[in-house]
Amino acid sequence: MPKAYVFTRYGGPETEAFVDVDRPSPGPGLLLVAVRAAGVNPVDWKQRNGFRRPGERDERIFPAVFGNEVSGVVEEIGDGVEGFAVGDEVFGSASAGGYAEYTLVPAAVAAHKPAELPHTVAATLPVAAATAYDGVRQLGLPPGATLLVTGAGGGVGAAAVQIARAFGLRAVGVASQGKKDFVESLGAVHVASVPGWAERVRAAAPDGVDGVYDLVGGELLAESAELLTDRTRLITAGAAEEDVRRLGGARVTRARTAAVLEAVARLVIDGDLDPHITGTFPLDRAGDALRTVEEGHARGKTVIEVAQ
């Protein structure tokens, strides 16, 4: 039977396990995908801890397979699906978890994988890169404007800095001192995330920042709001809706379309976006991959490869 890495209840790493699962059957609008690679994101361990996306009901059925983004090969097609065929290489958001040999992907949030992209690269795009793209587009800053990115050393942050640069923006990235070289390699001005960081942002951007893309939340979000004259240019993917609204900002609105996936793939192909894959693990080490991200030490992206 196919293998999958799951959490058996809400809690910590002690809830994680490998299990045998039935091969999913694609219902209407779904693709059955043989997974070749799965991206690892902070939201994966947060969901294990009980996190729910805004508007998401707590209807999780255990055991629940980890993972939200995959790249692989179409094995079966559900009713009503158009534009895909068995054997197509695709990438997108998994509705049945990605740390597995097989998963289901809604056709509406899947795209054909360009031949130029390996599965390991394509699997990093549906969550982190697409979230970064949606946020930068949502801010709508004109070329030459300055964007502040908090959490610039993580998967979404690194992508946001690069996409901002591709859109002609100047980027200032807040991250730990240990990620200074990495953030600067992305084309951003690095500011260490230590007390007094806001003053160092003001020094690095004496004309002010025109927008803030927050990926951390908490005090960092509140302090970053003070750097803006127009709070509508404050967005977050790291804090709850009510927290950012109190500050005059908004959550990132996810488009979740094939067009966005195609756009971020094109940025990679054109050399404007590098997911910076810094860790690759086989499926049987999925727990190690997740721990790398959960402990907050990963720079860029971590990927799980699934043997054919």
Backbone torsions as a table, in degrees:
resi	resn	phi	psi	omega
1	MET	NA	152.3	178.8
2	PRO	-62.4	148.7	179.3
3	LYS	-98.3	152.6	175.0
4	ALA	-151.1	151.2	176.4
5	TYR	-103.5	124.4	-167.4
6	VAL	-131.8	167.8	163.2
7	PHE	-116.7	136.1	-170.8
8	THR	-90.3	-12.4	176.6
9	ARG	-167.9	172.8	175.2
10	TYR	-72.5	139.6	179.6
11	GLY	157.4	-152.4	-177.4
12	GLY	-96.9	-162.7	-178.8
13	PRO	-57.9	-22.0	179.7
14	GLU	-65.4	-13.1	179.8
15	THR	-88.7	-3.2	-173.6
16	GLU	-88.0	148.6	-179.8
17	ALA	-165.3	156.3	167.5
18	PHE	-90.1	137.4	178.6
19	VAL	-138.5	157.8	169.1
20	ASP	-85.3	134.8	-179.1
21	VAL	-130.2	155.6	173.0
22	ASP	-69.3	146.0	174.1
23	ARG	-66.4	125.7	-177.2
24	PRO	-63.3	156.0	175.6
25	SER	-114.7	125.9	-174.9
26	PRO	-75.6	121.3	174.1
27	GLY	-82.0	-170.9	-179.8
28	PRO	-56.3	133.3	176.6
29	GLY	79.9	4.5	-174.9
30	LEU	-113.9	154.1	173.2
31	LEU	-113.3	133.9	168.4
32	LEU	-87.9	121.2	-174.4
33	VAL	-118.3	128.9	169.2
34	ALA	-79.6	112.4	-171.7
35	VAL	-72.0	132.5	173.3
36	ARG	-107.0	-28.6	177.6
37	ALA	-157.3	149.0	178.6
38	ALA	-133.6	133.6	175.9
39	GLY	-79.1	147.7	178.2
40	VAL	-110.6	129.5	-175.5
41	ASN	-134.8	156.2	176.6
42	PRO	-55.2	-31.7	-179.0
43	VAL	-62.4	-23.2	-178.7
44	ASP	-63.7	-51.8	179.9
45	TRP	-73.8	-27.3	177.1
46	LYS	-66.1	-37.5	176.7
47	GLN	-65.5	-37.1	175.0
48	ARG	-60.1	-34.0	179.1
49	ASN	-80.0	-4.0	177.8
50	GLY	110.1	1.1	-179.6
51	PHE	-63.4	140.3	174.2
52	ARG	-127.4	138.5	176.3
53	ARG	-66.1	155.4	177.8
54	PRO	-52.5	127.2	179.2
55	GLY	85.2	-6.1	-179.0
56	GLU	-83.2	129.4	178.2
57	ARG	-84.1	153.1	-179.9
58	ASP	-85.3	78.3	-180.0
59	GLU	-119.0	24.6	-176.9
60	ARG	-65.4	135.6	178.0
61	ILE	-106.3	128.3	-179.0
62	PHE	-97.1	146.9	-0.4
63	PRO	-71.8	143.7	-178.5
64	ALA	-108.6	129.2	-178.1
65	VAL	-77.2	133.5	176.3
66	PHE	-67.9	157.1	167.2
67	GLY	104.2	142.4	-175.7
68	ASN	-128.2	-7.4	-179.1
69	GLU	-139.4	137.8	-175.1
70	VAL	-144.7	163.2	167.0
71	SER	-135.5	140.6	-177.7
72	GLY	-175.4	-157.5	-173.4
73	VAL	-121.7	133.4	-179.8
74	VAL	-68.7	125.8	178.7
75	GLU	-104.2	-36.4	178.6
76	GLU	-146.4	159.3	-178.2
77	ILE	-128.0	132.2	177.9
78	GLY	-79.3	168.4	179.5
79	ASP	-59.9	143.6	174.0
80	GLY	82.5	-0.6	-179.8
81	VAL	-84.2	130.5	176.6
82	GLU	-124.7	152.5	175.6
83	GLY	89.0	0.3	178.4
84	PHE	-131.3	150.3	178.8
85	ALA	-135.8	156.4	175.9
86	VAL	-57.7	133.4	-178.3
87	GLY	98.4	-12.9	177.8
88	ASP	-66.3	141.1	171.5
89	GLU	-89.2	125.4	-173.7
90	VAL	-135.1	163.9	170.8
91	PHE	-142.4	152.0	-177.8
92	GLY	171.6	-166.7	-177.5
93	SER	-91.2	125.5	-178.0
94	ALA	-83.3	131.7	176.7
95	SER	-93.1	-10.3	-178.7
96	ALA	-121.2	21.5	179.1
97	GLY	87.2	145.6	-173.6
98	GLY	-107.5	-16.4	-178.6
99	TYR	-83.3	68.6	-171.7
100	ALA	-159.6	166.2	177.9
101	GLU	-77.7	-29.1	177.5
102	TYR	-136.5	148.0	174.8
103	THR	-150.0	172.2	174.9
104	LEU	-107.8	137.3	178.9
105	VAL	-129.0	121.9	175.1
106	PRO	-59.9	130.6	-178.5
107	ALA	-59.7	-29.1	-178.2
108	ALA	-67.5	-21.7	-179.7
109	VAL	-119.1	32.7	176.7
110	ALA	-123.2	155.0	177.0
111	ALA	-140.7	155.7	175.4
112	HIS	-68.7	132.6	179.8
113	LYS	-76.8	124.0	175.3
114	PRO	-61.4	142.6	-178.6
115	ALA	-60.9	-26.5	-178.4
116	GLU	-70.3	-18.0	-175.5
117	LEU	-100.9	125.8	170.6
118	PRO	-65.0	158.0	178.1
119	HIS	-58.5	-36.7	-178.5
120	THR	-62.5	-34.6	178.2
121	VAL	-76.7	-46.1	-178.7
122	ALA	-59.6	-33.2	-178.2
123	ALA	-69.8	-14.3	179.5
124	THR	-87.8	-5.5	-168.3
125	LEU	-93.3	-36.2	-171.6
126	PRO	-62.9	-29.6	180.0
127	VAL	-102.0	-66.9	-172.4
128	ALA	-65.2	-56.8	-175.9
129	ALA	-66.3	-40.1	-179.6
130	ALA	-67.8	-37.7	175.6
131	THR	-63.0	-43.1	177.9
132	ALA	-61.3	-44.7	-179.1
133	TYR	-63.0	-45.8	-179.9
134	ASP	-60.3	-41.1	-177.8
135	GLY	-68.5	-44.7	179.2
136	VAL	-63.3	-40.6	177.1
137	ARG	-65.4	-38.7	-179.6
138	GLN	-61.7	-39.7	179.4
139	LEU	-66.2	-35.2	175.2
140	GLY	61.6	35.4	-179.5
141	LEU	-73.1	144.3	179.9
142	PRO	-77.4	156.8	176.3
143	PRO	-53.3	139.0	-179.1
144	GLY	95.0	-14.4	178.7
145	ALA	-73.4	163.0	-178.9
146	THR	-108.1	125.8	178.5
147	LEU	-111.1	129.0	174.2
148	LEU	-96.5	127.4	178.6
149	VAL	-117.2	117.1	174.0
150	THR	-90.8	144.4	-174.2
151	GLY	72.9	36.4	-172.5
152	ALA	-71.6	-9.6	-179.1
153	GLY	-91.5	-5.0	179.9
154	GLY	-90.1	-175.3	-176.4
155	GLY	-62.5	-49.5	-180.0
156	VAL	-70.9	-42.2	-178.1
157	GLY	-62.5	-44.5	179.4
158	ALA	-62.5	-40.1	177.8
159	ALA	-67.3	-40.2	-179.2
160	ALA	-62.5	-41.6	178.2
161	VAL	-60.6	-45.9	-177.4
162	GLN	-68.4	-39.0	179.0
163	ILE	-67.9	-39.3	176.1
164	ALA	-58.4	-45.0	179.0
165	ARG	-62.7	-39.7	178.6
166	ALA	-64.7	-27.9	178.3
167	PHE	-87.5	6.3	177.2
168	GLY	84.2	19.0	-179.7
169	LEU	-96.5	155.9	169.8
170	ARG	-91.1	134.4	-176.0
171	ALA	-116.0	135.8	170.8
172	VAL	-117.0	124.1	-175.0
173	GLY	-113.6	125.1	176.4
174	VAL	-95.6	123.6	179.9
175	ALA	-159.3	172.3	179.8
176	SER	-62.2	158.3	179.6
177	GLN	-60.5	-32.9	-179.8
178	GLY	-66.2	-16.9	-179.8
179	LYS	-104.1	15.5	-177.3
180	LYS	-57.9	-52.7	-177.2
181	ASP	-61.7	-39.4	-179.4
182	PHE	-64.4	-48.5	-178.6
183	VAL	-62.3	-41.2	179.0
184	GLU	-67.1	-31.5	178.0
185	SER	-66.9	-19.9	177.9
186	LEU	-81.1	-11.4	-179.2
187	GLY	100.5	13.2	-179.9
188	ALA	-103.8	157.0	168.1
189	VAL	-80.9	124.4	-177.0
190	HIS	-88.7	136.8	171.8
191	VAL	-127.4	124.6	-177.5
192	ALA	-68.8	137.9	-178.1
193	SER	-84.4	65.4	177.7
194	VAL	-126.3	164.5	179.9
195	PRO	-49.7	135.5	-177.5
196	GLY	91.6	6.9	-176.2
197	TRP	-62.3	-34.7	-176.9
198	ALA	-62.7	-38.5	177.8
199	GLU	-66.0	-35.0	178.2
200	ARG	-71.0	-29.2	173.1
201	VAL	-65.4	-43.5	179.5
202	ARG	-61.3	-35.6	178.4
203	ALA	-71.6	-36.9	-179.3
204	ALA	-75.1	-26.7	179.9
205	ALA	-129.0	75.2	-174.3
206	PRO	-61.8	-21.4	176.7
207	ASP	-87.9	3.0	178.3
208	GLY	92.3	166.6	174.7
209	VAL	-102.5	143.3	-176.0
210	ASP	-95.6	-17.7	179.0
211	GLY	-158.3	155.8	177.9
212	VAL	-128.9	128.3	172.6
213	TYR	-113.1	103.1	-175.7
214	ASP	-92.7	133.3	177.3
215	LEU	-126.4	15.9	-175.1
216	VAL	-120.9	-45.2	-177.0
217	GLY	81.4	-168.0	176.2
218	GLY	62.0	-142.8	-177.1
219	GLU	-63.9	-32.8	-179.8
220	LEU	-63.6	-39.7	177.3
221	LEU	-63.8	-47.6	-178.0
222	ALA	-62.0	-42.3	179.8
223	GLU	-69.2	-35.5	179.8
224	SER	-66.9	-31.0	178.5
225	ALA	-62.4	-32.0	-179.7
226	GLU	-67.5	-15.3	-179.4
227	LEU	-84.4	-7.6	-175.4
228	LEU	-105.5	142.2	170.1
229	THR	-89.7	-25.1	178.8
230	ASP	-118.1	101.5	-175.2
231	ARG	-69.3	-14.2	175.9
232	THR	-68.7	-11.2	177.7
233	ARG	-94.6	21.9	176.6
234	LEU	-111.0	119.9	176.2
235	ILE	-131.2	156.5	-178.7
236	THR	-140.2	145.8	165.0
237	ALA	-120.2	10.5	-176.5
238	GLY	-117.2	4.1	-178.4
239	ALA	-140.7	162.7	179.8
240	ALA	-71.3	156.7	-179.1
241	GLU	-55.4	-45.3	-176.4
242	GLU	-66.0	-33.1	-179.6
243	ASP	-66.9	-44.5	-178.2
244	VAL	-76.3	-31.4	178.9
245	ARG	-66.4	-34.2	176.7
246	ARG	-61.0	-25.0	-179.3
247	LEU	-94.7	-1.7	178.9
248	GLY	94.2	5.4	-178.9
249	GLY	-106.2	-158.6	-175.9
250	ALA	-152.0	160.1	171.2
251	ARG	-73.5	156.0	172.6
252	VAL	-65.7	132.5	176.0
253	THR	-93.5	114.7	-178.1
254	ARG	-81.3	130.6	178.8
255	ALA	-78.1	-41.1	179.1
256	ARG	52.0	57.0	179.4
257	THR	-129.0	158.9	175.3
258	ALA	-62.9	-31.7	-178.9
259	ALA	-62.0	-39.0	178.1
260	VAL	-67.3	-43.0	178.2
261	LEU	-59.6	-42.8	179.1
262	GLU	-64.6	-36.6	-179.4
263	ALA	-67.0	-44.1	-179.2
264	VAL	-71.3	-33.3	175.7
265	ALA	-62.9	-39.9	178.9
266	ARG	-65.0	-37.5	177.0
267	LEU	-61.5	-38.9	177.7
268	VAL	-66.3	-48.1	-178.4
269	ILE	-60.5	-38.2	-178.6
270	ASP	-78.7	-4.7	178.3
271	GLY	86.1	9.3	-180.0
272	ASP	-88.7	-15.2	-176.9
273	LEU	-138.6	123.1	175.2
274	ASP	-118.7	117.1	-179.4
275	PRO	-65.2	-12.5	179.0
276	HIS	52.8	66.3	176.8
277	ILE	-73.5	113.5	-176.2
278	THR	-109.6	-5.6	178.0
279	GLY	-150.5	129.0	178.2
280	THR	-128.3	128.5	-175.9
281	PHE	-129.4	145.2	171.7
282	PRO	-71.5	162.7	-177.5
283	LEU	-57.0	-35.8	-177.5
284	ASP	-71.9	-2.6	173.3
285	ARG	-118.3	31.1	-179.1
286	ALA	-58.7	-36.0	178.5
287	GLY	-62.6	-39.4	177.6
288	ASP	-65.6	-39.4	178.4
289	ALA	-62.1	-45.0	-179.2
290	LEU	-65.7	-38.3	-179.1
291	ARG	-65.9	-35.1	178.0
292	THR	-57.8	-41.1	-179.6
293	VAL	-78.7	-40.7	-176.8
294	GLU	-64.1	-33.7	-178.6
295	GLU	-79.5	-5.4	171.8
296	GLY	78.3	15.4	-177.0
297	HIS	-97.8	-8.8	-175.3
298	ALA	-71.4	138.1	171.9
299	ARG	-106.9	125.3	-177.3
300	GLY	75.6	-135.2	-169.0
301	LYS	-117.0	149.0	173.6
302	THR	-115.9	137.6	-173.7
303	VAL	-130.8	142.7	171.9
304	ILE	-103.8	126.9	176.4
305	GLU	-98.1	138.3	-179.8
306	VAL	-114.4	122.2	-177.4
307	ALA	-63.7	143.3	178.5
308	GLN	-72.8	NA	NA
